Amino acid sequence: MPKLGVDMQEGEIIEWKKQEGDVVNEGDILLEIMSDKTNMELEAEDSGVLLKITRQAGETVPVTEVIGYIGAEGEVVADNAASAPAAEASAQLESAGLEVPKAPAQAAPVAATEKAPLADNEYDIIVVGGGPAGYYSAIRGAQLGGKVAIIEKSEFGGTCLNKGCIPTKTYLKNAEILNGLKIAAGRGINLASTNYTIDMDKTVDFKNSVVKTLTGGVQGLLKANKVTIFNGLGQVNPDKTVTIGSETIKGRNIILATGSKVSRINIPGIDSQLVMTSDDILDLRELPKSLAVMGGGVVGIELGLVYASYGVDVTVVEMADRIIPAMDKEVSLELQKILAKKGIKIMTSVGVSEIVEANNQLTLKLNNGEEIVADRALLSIGRVPQLDGLENLNLELDRGRIKVNAYQETSIPGIYAPGDVNGTKMLAHAAYRMGEVAAENAMHGNVRKAHLDYTPAAVYTHPEVAMCGITEEEARAKYGDVLIGKSSFAGNGRAIASNEAQGFVKVVADAKYHEILGVHIIGPAAAELINEASTIMENELTVDELLQSIHGHPTFSENMYEAFADVLGEAIHNPPKRK
């Protein structure tokens, strides 16, 4: 019996939608229950056969008590499992060869189990790659008592610290400062001069100092946790040995955290020295007069905004019908409108077919017949898994991504692949969780799954954009009837006082149970606010339960509360909903 809210103590089974012996697929409706607040249909979290129903329709059951078992066809649940306490039922399941259900938040055991002694060159876990998934895996494995080695061919911290999240946020802070200078006079701050110049040497050097601080911190943490560090490319072999140069080490388990690399397109002229990727534009020490950005995803839009704030003429070319197409459509179009007002030219539903270099300039020929002339071009069409050093493994792949199960395990038992290399969610914070889960499973057998449905995502533009869950379009396709709540930052006191009264919060909820399906934000501090939404959704709070909380005033987060209230037509600061 699930705990559907913070106050729920028990639930009544209304009706089983599946019967004993029925085949169940992940996502199928198993049964309907009623708590003190609402009725709700429960979905299966795994596929299999409904082996046994232990509590019947009409019964009221305390939360977390077992009400049924799903397993493989032919498996048997002991007859007394239905009445046994949870600990006894778990022991009976284990003796019958069945997996014991675990609460989603349950962590792996704290201590490693007794194993045969390790040889000098042998490790419980060898981690290949020192990015977010890799160093998290290594440190978590060490916390669990494991002897751990980590191999990194360049810099610790991976793409995020060295060429992604952190460098771009350093530059975006510069853009924010420049925007503050522009609005200062209107706030009564009269600067001695409104003229300014951009010193790119100092800009790059400061960015490098930030990166060095963080990458050095990662190495320090690894050493503090007694993780053995190897520098170089690790060649991984099927027998779980890894060769680094002339040295070979062996692991009982291997964690592949090799990350990702810039995706490229094969068009004429793409190899021009004037065409940069996100890997090298961050080291550019001379500002071009004009920049063409190929790709209107997160990286392209963030870096486009940076260089536009520096006074560069920026044009973004995106093949989809809008920028950042993975975001909610309404949010995406609002951001596009705001960026256009900032002087960024955005062209959608069009691609680049050829690039011609002449007189130290580029001409981008588009597939609609138009041309763009620019001093430099940025290729930012996404990233693909980095598989160097893994050629000997013959792993099962899915469109170039290492295929993993919910435990982060690959097609080879004992070899795990968390993070960008599996392509599930190419976000540093998702990689953190996947790495943590992989380490726990490597140390203790497959005891924990990675639940990534409520992973927040953000775009650090001005204003920021963030999302968690599914979009309105996805929700309508899946559920049909949904409820939408919105609240604009135009009426938020702190946003107005901060000259940041742009954008809105949008909540998508299920019409029947008021389950929160998605939260989408464009506005100030969106990347911070979305973490509240992720916590709310992970803990399965309904809109009604969220509205029992109190948000401080004046805060940006009040606007989130107002959007939830608007789902039910109860937002105090919104006009009444039209009937």
Backbone torsions as a table, in degrees:
resi	resn	phi	psi	omega
1	MET	NA	116.7	-176.0
2	PRO	-74.0	154.9	173.9
3	LYS	-95.2	102.2	-170.8
4	LEU	-87.8	-6.9	178.5
5	GLY	-161.7	164.4	-174.6
6	VAL	-63.3	-26.1	-177.0
7	ASP	-98.3	-7.8	-174.7
8	MET	-69.3	128.5	178.8
9	GLN	-112.4	-27.0	-178.7
10	GLU	-155.6	163.4	178.9
11	GLY	-141.3	147.3	177.7
12	GLU	-98.6	130.5	176.9
13	ILE	-78.3	117.3	-179.9
14	ILE	-84.6	-49.8	-176.5
15	GLU	-161.3	135.5	170.2
16	TRP	-83.8	125.8	178.3
17	LYS	-86.6	-18.2	176.2
18	LYS	-121.0	152.4	179.8
19	GLN	-115.6	163.4	179.3
20	GLU	-56.0	133.4	-178.3
21	GLY	94.8	-13.8	179.8
22	ASP	-72.4	143.2	172.1
23	VAL	-75.6	134.9	-177.6
24	VAL	-121.8	130.3	174.0
25	ASN	-104.4	147.1	178.1
26	GLU	-53.6	127.9	-178.8
27	GLY	98.9	-13.7	176.9
28	ASP	-64.8	148.8	175.4
29	ILE	-77.5	121.0	-178.7
30	LEU	-89.9	-47.7	-176.0
31	LEU	-161.0	167.9	175.5
32	GLU	-114.7	133.5	178.5
33	ILE	-125.4	165.7	176.7
34	MET	-130.0	126.3	172.8
35	SER	-100.6	-170.0	179.2
36	ASP	-70.9	-10.9	-175.7
37	LYS	-113.0	-35.2	-169.9
38	THR	-160.4	161.8	169.4
39	ASN	-90.2	147.6	-180.0
40	MET	-151.1	140.0	173.6
41	GLU	-89.2	134.4	-178.8
42	LEU	-102.3	132.8	179.7
43	GLU	-96.2	150.5	175.2
44	ALA	-71.6	134.5	178.9
45	GLU	-88.9	-13.2	178.4
46	ASP	-141.6	163.5	175.6
47	SER	-95.3	154.9	178.4
48	GLY	159.2	-148.2	177.7
49	VAL	-119.6	138.5	175.5
50	LEU	-74.2	97.9	-172.3
51	LEU	-74.8	-40.2	-174.8
52	LYS	-156.5	137.1	171.9
53	ILE	-104.9	120.1	-175.2
54	THR	-99.9	-19.7	177.8
55	ARG	-131.1	134.3	-169.1
56	GLN	-101.7	169.5	177.5
57	ALA	-56.8	137.7	-178.9
58	GLY	95.7	-16.5	179.9
59	GLU	-83.4	142.9	173.7
60	THR	-101.7	126.6	-169.4
61	VAL	-125.0	134.1	175.3
62	PRO	-61.9	149.9	179.6
63	VAL	-62.1	148.2	180.0
64	THR	72.7	-2.3	175.6
65	GLU	-76.5	144.6	-178.5
66	VAL	-69.1	130.0	177.5
67	ILE	-117.7	-6.3	177.5
68	GLY	-179.1	167.7	-179.0
69	TYR	-129.1	135.8	172.4
70	ILE	-115.5	133.7	179.0
71	GLY	-154.9	-163.9	179.7
72	ALA	-83.0	151.6	179.4
73	GLU	-58.4	132.8	179.5
74	GLY	96.9	-18.3	178.2
75	GLU	-74.2	152.5	-173.9
76	VAL	-123.6	136.7	173.9
77	VAL	-98.6	133.5	-179.2
78	ALA	-56.2	143.1	-175.4
79	ASP	-59.5	-33.2	-177.3
80	ASN	-91.0	7.4	179.9
81	ALA	-64.7	-29.7	-176.2
82	ALA	-63.6	-37.4	-175.8
83	SER	-98.8	-8.6	-176.6
84	ALA	-71.7	146.4	171.6
85	PRO	-59.7	163.7	-173.5
86	ALA	-55.6	-46.2	-177.4
87	ALA	-63.4	-42.5	179.5
88	GLU	-66.7	-40.7	179.4
89	ALA	-61.6	-39.6	178.6
90	SER	-62.0	-43.4	-180.0
91	ALA	-63.7	-39.7	178.6
92	GLN	-64.5	-40.0	178.5
93	LEU	-63.0	-44.4	-178.8
94	GLU	-61.4	-41.1	-179.1
95	SER	-68.9	-24.7	177.7
96	ALA	-85.9	-0.8	178.8
97	GLY	84.3	14.4	-179.6
98	LEU	-98.8	150.4	177.1
99	GLU	-72.7	136.8	179.2
100	VAL	-82.6	125.4	177.7
101	PRO	-61.3	142.9	179.9
102	LYS	-126.0	143.2	176.5
103	ALA	-63.4	142.7	-176.4
104	PRO	-54.7	-34.1	-175.2
105	ALA	-91.7	1.3	-175.9
106	GLN	-68.2	128.0	179.1
107	ALA	-86.7	162.8	176.7
108	ALA	-67.7	159.5	176.8
109	PRO	-55.0	151.6	-173.9
110	VAL	-75.8	-34.2	-175.3
111	ALA	-107.2	146.3	176.5
112	ALA	-71.7	146.8	178.1
113	THR	-74.3	161.4	-179.0
114	GLU	-66.8	130.2	179.4
115	LYS	-137.9	166.2	177.1
116	ALA	-62.7	149.9	179.8
117	PRO	-58.5	148.7	179.4
118	LEU	-91.1	143.9	172.9
119	ALA	-70.8	166.0	-177.4
120	ASP	-57.1	-38.8	-177.7
121	ASN	-99.7	22.1	-178.0
122	GLU	-116.9	145.4	-175.9
123	TYR	-135.0	151.5	172.1
124	ASP	-62.8	-42.9	-180.0
125	ILE	-137.2	132.4	167.1
126	ILE	-111.0	122.1	178.2
127	VAL	-101.5	127.0	179.6
128	VAL	-105.7	104.6	-178.5
129	GLY	115.9	131.8	-175.0
130	GLY	-109.7	25.7	176.1
131	GLY	-81.5	-164.9	-177.1
132	PRO	-54.5	-47.9	179.5
133	ALA	-65.4	-38.9	-175.5
134	GLY	-69.7	-52.5	-175.8
135	TYR	-71.7	-29.6	173.2
136	TYR	-63.2	-45.0	178.5
137	SER	-58.5	-47.2	-176.0
138	ALA	-63.0	-47.0	-177.5
139	ILE	-69.1	-40.0	178.7
140	ARG	-65.3	-40.5	177.3
141	GLY	-61.1	-40.7	178.1
142	ALA	-66.9	-38.7	177.6
143	GLN	-60.5	-31.3	-179.0
144	LEU	-85.8	8.6	175.6
145	GLY	93.3	8.4	-177.2
146	GLY	-83.6	152.3	169.2
147	LYS	-87.5	116.6	-167.9
148	VAL	-125.2	139.0	171.7
149	ALA	-120.9	147.8	176.3
150	ILE	-131.5	140.6	-176.9
151	ILE	-120.7	128.5	179.0
152	GLU	-136.4	129.3	-175.5
153	LYS	-85.9	-18.9	-179.4
154	SER	-134.6	-98.4	-176.6
155	GLU	-116.3	138.8	175.1
156	PHE	-67.0	151.0	-178.0
157	GLY	104.9	-15.9	175.4
158	GLY	62.9	-161.1	-179.6
159	THR	-58.4	-42.2	-174.3
160	CYS	-56.2	-53.9	-175.8
161	LEU	-76.8	-34.3	-170.9
162	ASN	-93.7	-39.2	-172.8
163	LYS	-138.3	13.0	-175.8
164	GLY	-132.7	-107.2	-170.8
165	CYS	-50.9	-53.1	-171.2
166	ILE	-72.9	-49.4	178.1
167	PRO	-59.4	-41.5	-178.8
168	THR	-66.9	-36.8	178.9
169	LYS	-68.3	-31.5	175.6
170	THR	-62.6	-44.5	179.0
171	TYR	-69.4	-37.5	-179.4
172	LEU	-67.0	-27.6	174.4
173	LYS	-65.7	-37.7	175.3
174	ASN	-59.6	-43.0	179.1
175	ALA	-62.4	-38.3	178.5
176	GLU	-64.8	-41.4	178.3
177	ILE	-62.2	-43.9	179.8
178	LEU	-62.9	-38.5	177.0
179	ASN	-64.2	-37.3	177.3
180	GLY	-62.7	-37.2	177.7
181	LEU	-63.6	-36.5	-177.4
182	LYS	-68.1	-31.9	-176.6
183	ILE	-99.4	-0.3	-174.5
184	ALA	-59.0	-44.9	-175.7
185	ALA	-60.7	-39.0	179.5
186	GLY	-66.6	-17.3	178.6
187	ARG	-99.8	7.4	177.2
188	GLY	88.4	12.3	177.8
189	ILE	-102.1	105.5	-177.3
190	ASN	-96.0	105.5	-179.8
191	LEU	-76.3	149.6	-179.4
192	ALA	-61.3	-33.7	179.1
193	SER	-147.6	140.8	176.8
194	THR	-95.1	2.1	178.8
195	ASN	-85.4	140.3	176.4
196	TYR	-149.6	158.6	176.1
197	THR	-128.3	158.1	178.5
198	ILE	-104.1	118.9	176.0
199	ASP	-95.1	96.8	-175.1
200	MET	-67.6	-28.0	176.4
201	ASP	-62.1	-46.9	179.1
202	LYS	-67.8	-36.6	178.6
203	THR	-60.0	-49.1	-179.6
204	VAL	-66.1	-42.3	-178.8
205	ASP	-63.4	-40.0	178.6
206	PHE	-65.8	-43.1	176.7
207	LYS	-57.0	-44.3	-179.7
208	ASN	-63.8	-35.2	179.4
209	SER	-68.0	-37.8	177.1
210	VAL	-63.1	-47.7	-179.7
211	VAL	-60.1	-45.0	-178.1
212	LYS	-62.2	-39.3	178.7
213	THR	-59.4	-45.1	-175.7
214	LEU	-75.6	-42.0	179.4
215	THR	-66.0	-37.1	175.5
216	GLY	-64.0	-35.4	177.5
217	GLY	-64.7	-38.3	178.1
218	VAL	-62.8	-46.7	178.9
219	GLN	-61.3	-38.7	178.4
220	GLY	-62.6	-41.4	178.3
221	LEU	-64.6	-41.5	178.5
222	LEU	-61.5	-45.3	-179.6
223	LYS	-66.0	-39.5	179.7
224	ALA	-62.9	-30.3	178.7
225	ASN	-91.6	10.4	176.3
226	LYS	60.2	36.3	173.3
227	VAL	-84.8	129.3	179.1
228	THR	-78.1	128.7	-175.0
229	ILE	-105.3	131.0	173.0
230	PHE	-119.8	135.4	178.1
231	ASN	-105.9	129.5	179.6
232	GLY	138.2	176.4	177.8
233	LEU	-81.8	124.1	178.1
234	GLY	-90.2	122.4	175.7
235	GLN	-96.4	114.6	-173.0
236	VAL	-95.2	135.3	-177.2
237	ASN	-114.3	156.6	-177.0
238	PRO	-59.9	-25.7	179.8
239	ASP	-83.6	13.2	178.4
240	LYS	67.2	28.1	166.8
241	THR	-97.8	153.6	177.7
242	VAL	-132.1	129.4	-180.0
243	THR	-104.9	126.6	175.8
244	ILE	-120.5	103.5	-175.6
245	GLY	63.0	-119.9	-178.6
246	SER	-95.4	0.8	-175.9
247	GLU	-107.9	140.7	178.4
248	THR	-125.2	131.6	176.6
249	ILE	-123.2	160.8	-177.1
250	LYS	-124.2	141.4	178.9
251	GLY	-123.1	144.8	171.2
252	ARG	-72.2	-30.9	174.7
253	ASN	-138.0	148.6	178.1
254	ILE	-120.7	136.1	173.4
255	ILE	-116.5	115.1	179.9
256	LEU	-90.5	108.8	-179.5
257	ALA	-126.5	53.4	-172.8
258	THR	-81.8	-5.4	171.1
259	GLY	74.2	-145.4	-173.9
260	SER	-141.3	169.3	176.6
261	LYS	-135.6	166.5	-178.2
262	VAL	-63.6	133.6	174.9
263	SER	-80.1	142.0	-177.7
264	ARG	-122.9	158.2	175.4
265	ILE	-117.3	147.0	-176.9
266	ASN	-98.4	84.8	176.3
267	ILE	-128.2	154.3	178.6
268	PRO	-56.6	132.5	176.0
269	GLY	89.9	-2.2	-175.1
270	ILE	-67.7	-20.9	-178.0
271	ASP	-85.8	6.4	178.0
272	SER	-58.8	143.0	177.9
273	GLN	-65.1	-16.8	179.7
274	LEU	-86.0	-6.0	176.0
275	VAL	-96.1	117.7	-177.1
276	MET	-108.4	162.0	170.1
277	THR	-111.9	176.2	177.3
278	SER	-64.9	-19.2	179.0
279	ASP	-69.3	-33.7	-174.6
280	ASP	-112.7	-16.2	-179.6
281	ILE	-66.7	-25.7	-179.3
282	LEU	-72.1	-9.4	176.0
283	ASP	-107.9	9.8	-179.5
284	LEU	-69.8	123.0	-175.3
285	ARG	-104.6	2.4	174.2
286	GLU	-129.4	129.7	-179.5
287	LEU	-78.1	127.5	172.7
288	PRO	-76.1	160.3	175.8
289	LYS	-76.1	-30.5	-178.9
290	SER	-141.9	148.4	-177.5
291	LEU	-138.7	126.0	174.0
292	ALA	-101.3	125.5	-178.6
293	VAL	-105.0	117.8	178.8
294	MET	-94.5	99.4	-178.3
295	GLY	120.5	117.4	-178.2
296	GLY	-102.1	34.1	174.2
297	GLY	-82.8	-163.4	-174.8
298	VAL	-58.5	-51.5	-175.7
299	VAL	-64.4	-46.4	-178.3
300	GLY	-61.7	-42.6	-178.4
301	ILE	-70.7	-42.1	179.8
302	GLU	-63.8	-48.4	-178.6
303	LEU	-70.8	-32.5	175.1
304	GLY	-60.6	-42.1	178.7
305	LEU	-65.7	-40.3	178.7
306	VAL	-56.1	-53.8	-174.8
307	TYR	-72.0	-28.6	173.7
308	ALA	-65.2	-38.2	179.0
309	SER	-67.3	-25.2	177.3
310	TYR	-81.3	-1.3	178.8
311	GLY	97.1	7.9	179.0
312	VAL	-81.9	141.3	176.6
313	ASP	-78.2	110.7	-172.1
314	VAL	-111.6	132.4	173.4
315	THR	-124.5	127.8	179.2
316	VAL	-106.4	131.6	178.0
317	VAL	-115.3	121.2	-176.7
318	GLU	-130.3	130.7	-177.5
319	MET	-73.1	-29.4	178.1
320	ALA	-72.9	175.3	-177.1
321	ASP	-81.3	-1.7	177.6
322	ARG	-160.4	163.8	178.0
323	ILE	-74.6	157.0	-179.6
324	ILE	41.5	62.9	-172.1
325	PRO	-64.6	-15.6	178.4
326	ALA	-75.2	-17.3	179.9
327	MET	-79.8	165.2	174.5
328	ASP	-55.4	136.1	-172.4
329	LYS	-59.6	-42.7	-178.0
330	GLU	-63.5	-39.8	178.4
331	VAL	-67.4	-44.5	-179.5
332	SER	-59.0	-45.4	-178.7
333	LEU	-68.2	-33.9	177.7
334	GLU	-66.4	-43.1	177.7
335	LEU	-62.9	-41.6	179.7
336	GLN	-59.0	-41.2	-180.0
337	LYS	-66.1	-41.4	-179.4
338	ILE	-67.5	-43.0	-180.0
339	LEU	-65.6	-34.8	177.2
340	ALA	-62.6	-37.1	177.7
341	LYS	-67.6	-24.4	177.4
342	LYS	-82.8	0.2	175.0
343	GLY	99.9	3.1	178.6
344	ILE	-84.7	126.5	177.1
345	LYS	-87.0	126.5	-176.8
346	ILE	-120.2	123.6	178.0
347	MET	-115.4	122.8	-178.6
348	THR	-114.4	167.4	-179.4
349	SER	57.1	37.8	-178.9
350	VAL	-151.3	150.1	179.4
351	GLY	-130.1	169.3	178.8
352	VAL	-95.7	128.5	-178.9
353	SER	-104.8	-21.8	-179.1
354	GLU	-161.3	148.6	176.0
355	ILE	-124.7	127.9	-179.3
356	VAL	-117.8	128.2	178.5
357	GLU	-103.8	129.3	177.6
358	ALA	-156.7	135.8	177.7
359	ASN	54.8	41.4	178.0
360	ASN	60.2	31.6	175.9
361	GLN	-137.8	160.6	179.1
362	LEU	-114.4	141.1	169.4
363	THR	-115.7	116.1	178.9
364	LEU	-94.8	117.2	178.3
365	LYS	-92.1	123.7	-176.2
366	LEU	-95.2	157.7	-177.3
367	ASN	-77.7	3.1	172.3
368	ASN	-103.2	8.0	178.4
369	GLY	94.3	-10.9	179.7
370	GLU	-82.8	166.3	178.1
371	GLU	-133.8	148.9	175.0
372	ILE	-123.6	128.3	176.3
373	VAL	-105.4	128.2	-177.2
374	ALA	-148.0	155.1	176.7
375	ASP	-71.6	-35.9	-179.6
376	ARG	-140.9	158.6	174.2
377	ALA	-129.6	145.5	176.4
378	LEU	-113.0	122.3	175.5
379	LEU	-92.2	113.3	-177.3
380	SER	-141.1	69.1	-176.8
381	ILE	-105.5	15.7	176.9
382	GLY	115.0	-172.9	-177.6
383	ARG	-131.7	156.0	179.2
384	VAL	-128.6	155.0	-178.8
385	PRO	-57.4	144.1	177.2
386	GLN	-96.2	113.7	-173.7
387	LEU	-112.5	10.8	178.6
388	ASP	-59.8	132.0	179.2
389	GLY	91.9	-4.0	-177.2
390	LEU	-110.8	9.7	-172.5
391	GLU	-62.3	-27.9	-175.3
392	ASN	-81.1	-6.7	-169.0
393	LEU	-86.0	-24.0	-177.4
394	ASN	54.1	47.2	179.3
395	LEU	-73.2	153.4	174.3
396	GLU	-74.9	126.8	-177.6
397	LEU	-114.7	157.8	173.6
398	ASP	-131.2	101.7	-178.5
399	ARG	54.3	45.8	177.1
400	GLY	82.7	2.1	179.6
401	ARG	-109.2	142.4	178.4
402	ILE	-69.5	125.5	-177.7
403	LYS	-79.9	127.4	178.9
404	VAL	-129.8	159.0	172.8
405	ASN	-93.4	-171.9	-176.8
406	ALA	-65.9	-17.9	177.7
407	TYR	-87.5	1.2	-177.0
408	GLN	72.9	16.9	179.9
409	GLU	-89.9	140.1	-179.8
410	THR	-83.3	-171.7	177.8
411	SER	-69.6	-10.6	175.7
412	ILE	-104.6	116.7	-179.9
413	PRO	-56.5	136.5	179.1
414	GLY	86.1	-1.8	174.2
415	ILE	-116.5	121.8	-175.4
416	TYR	-113.4	156.1	-177.5
417	ALA	-144.1	78.8	177.7
418	PRO	-84.2	161.5	172.5
419	GLY	90.3	-160.1	-174.4
420	ASP	-56.2	-29.7	-174.1
421	VAL	-64.2	-21.7	176.4
422	ASN	-96.5	-7.0	172.9
423	GLY	67.6	10.6	-176.9
424	THR	-67.8	-58.4	173.6
425	LYS	-140.7	109.0	-174.7
426	MET	-86.7	68.9	179.6
427	LEU	-133.4	141.0	-176.2
428	ALA	-59.9	-42.3	-177.2
429	HIS	-71.3	-29.3	172.2
430	ALA	-68.0	-37.8	177.5
431	ALA	-63.3	-38.6	175.9
432	TYR	-54.0	-51.3	-176.6
433	ARG	-66.0	-43.8	179.7
434	MET	-62.6	-39.6	178.8
435	GLY	-65.1	-42.1	178.1
436	GLU	-60.7	-46.1	179.7
437	VAL	-65.0	-43.0	179.7
438	ALA	-60.0	-42.2	-179.3
439	ALA	-65.0	-42.7	179.6
440	GLU	-63.9	-39.5	178.7
441	ASN	-70.8	-35.9	177.6
442	ALA	-64.5	-37.0	-177.3
443	MET	-80.0	-32.8	-169.4
444	HIS	-126.5	15.6	-171.8
445	GLY	80.0	170.3	-172.7
446	ASN	-75.1	91.8	-174.2
447	VAL	-109.7	-13.0	-173.1
448	ARG	-143.6	134.5	177.3
449	LYS	-98.7	154.5	176.4
450	ALA	-91.5	114.1	178.3
451	HIS	-99.0	109.5	-171.8
452	LEU	-115.9	7.3	-174.8
453	ASP	-60.7	-31.5	-175.4
454	TYR	-109.8	35.3	175.4
455	THR	-73.6	122.1	178.5
456	PRO	-75.0	154.1	176.2
457	ALA	-136.2	146.0	-176.6
458	ALA	-142.3	153.5	172.5
459	VAL	-122.2	124.0	-169.4
460	TYR	-93.5	49.3	174.9
461	THR	-82.1	-175.4	174.9
462	HIS	-123.1	101.8	6.2
463	PRO	-77.8	164.7	178.3
464	GLU	-75.7	157.9	176.6
465	VAL	-127.8	139.5	178.9
466	ALA	-151.4	155.6	179.5
467	MET	-149.9	156.7	172.5
468	CYS	-149.3	136.2	-178.1
469	GLY	88.4	-149.8	-175.8
470	ILE	-108.2	159.1	-178.1
471	THR	-78.8	168.6	176.9
472	GLU	-60.1	-41.2	-179.3
473	GLU	-62.1	-44.0	179.0
474	GLU	-66.5	-39.2	-178.9
475	ALA	-65.3	-42.1	179.6
476	ARG	-66.7	-36.6	178.8
477	ALA	-66.5	-35.3	-176.1
478	LYS	-88.3	-41.0	-172.0
479	TYR	-109.2	-15.5	-177.8
480	GLY	77.1	-89.2	-176.6
481	ASP	-85.7	115.4	177.1
482	VAL	-129.9	162.2	176.9
483	LEU	-108.3	142.1	-179.8
484	ILE	-122.0	131.0	173.8
485	GLY	-120.8	138.7	-179.8
486	LYS	-138.9	149.2	173.3
487	SER	-147.5	128.2	-175.5
488	SER	-86.6	142.9	174.2
489	PHE	-70.9	-9.4	179.1
490	ALA	-63.2	-21.2	179.0
491	GLY	-108.1	7.2	-177.1
492	ASN	-88.1	124.6	-174.2
493	GLY	-58.6	-46.3	-178.0
494	ARG	-68.8	-36.4	178.9
495	ALA	-63.9	-42.5	179.2
496	ILE	-64.4	-43.9	-179.6
497	ALA	-64.9	-23.0	-176.9
498	SER	-100.5	7.3	-175.4
499	ASN	59.0	33.5	-178.4
500	GLU	-129.0	35.5	-175.4
501	ALA	-85.8	52.3	176.9
502	GLN	-117.3	146.8	172.6
503	GLY	91.8	-167.5	-174.2
504	PHE	-162.3	167.2	169.4
505	VAL	-109.8	137.1	-178.6
506	LYS	-128.3	129.5	179.6
507	VAL	-116.8	132.0	176.9
508	VAL	-110.7	125.0	-176.7
509	ALA	-133.8	153.2	175.6
510	ASP	-70.3	133.2	-174.8
511	ALA	-69.5	-29.6	-173.7
512	LYS	-80.4	-49.3	-173.8
513	TYR	-109.8	-4.3	-176.4
514	HIS	63.3	26.9	172.9
515	GLU	-66.7	138.4	-177.9
516	ILE	-84.2	119.9	-175.3
517	LEU	-100.3	-30.2	-178.9
518	GLY	-164.8	146.7	174.1
519	VAL	-129.1	130.6	-175.3
520	HIS	-132.4	130.5	-173.7
521	ILE	-131.8	135.0	163.6
522	ILE	-129.8	117.8	-176.5
523	GLY	158.5	-174.4	-176.7
524	PRO	-64.4	139.2	175.7
525	ALA	58.7	26.3	-178.6
526	ALA	-58.8	-38.7	-178.4
527	ALA	-66.0	-24.8	176.1
528	GLU	-85.3	-43.4	-177.1
529	LEU	-62.6	-33.5	-173.7
530	ILE	-65.6	-22.7	178.1
531	ASN	-66.5	-31.9	174.5
532	GLU	-64.2	-43.6	179.3
533	ALA	-61.5	-41.3	179.4
534	SER	-61.2	-43.1	179.2
535	THR	-65.0	-42.2	178.4
536	ILE	-59.1	-47.2	-175.6
537	MET	-72.7	-37.8	178.5
538	GLU	-62.5	-33.2	-179.8
539	ASN	-93.0	8.0	171.5
540	GLU	58.9	35.1	173.9
541	LEU	-71.8	140.5	173.8
542	THR	-85.9	170.1	176.1
543	VAL	-57.8	-43.5	-177.8
544	ASP	-59.9	-41.5	-179.3
545	GLU	-70.1	-40.0	178.9
546	LEU	-59.8	-36.8	-176.8
547	LEU	-70.6	-5.4	174.6
548	GLN	-82.0	-11.7	-180.0
549	SER	-82.2	166.3	177.3
550	ILE	-121.3	129.3	177.2
551	HIS	-104.9	139.4	-177.2
552	GLY	-64.9	157.3	179.3
553	HIS	-130.8	137.3	-4.1
554	PRO	-89.7	128.5	178.1
555	THR	-140.8	156.9	172.7
556	PHE	-64.3	-32.7	-174.6
557	SER	-68.8	-18.1	173.2
558	GLU	-55.0	-33.5	-177.9
559	ASN	-66.9	-30.7	174.9
560	MET	-65.0	-47.0	178.2
561	TYR	-57.2	-44.5	-179.1
562	GLU	-62.4	-37.1	178.9
563	ALA	-66.7	-39.6	175.8
564	PHE	-63.8	-41.7	179.0
565	ALA	-63.3	-35.7	-179.0
566	ASP	-67.0	-24.0	175.6
567	VAL	-55.2	-39.0	-178.1
568	LEU	-99.4	7.2	-179.1
569	GLY	73.8	26.6	-174.7
570	GLU	-114.9	12.1	-179.3
571	ALA	-70.0	121.3	-176.4
572	ILE	-66.6	-37.6	-173.6
573	HIS	-95.2	10.5	173.9
574	ASN	-106.6	148.1	172.4
575	PRO	-64.4	155.8	-179.0
576	PRO	-56.9	142.0	176.4
577	LYS	-66.7	142.6	177.6
578	ARG	-73.4	136.6	179.6
579	LYS	-78.2	NA	NA
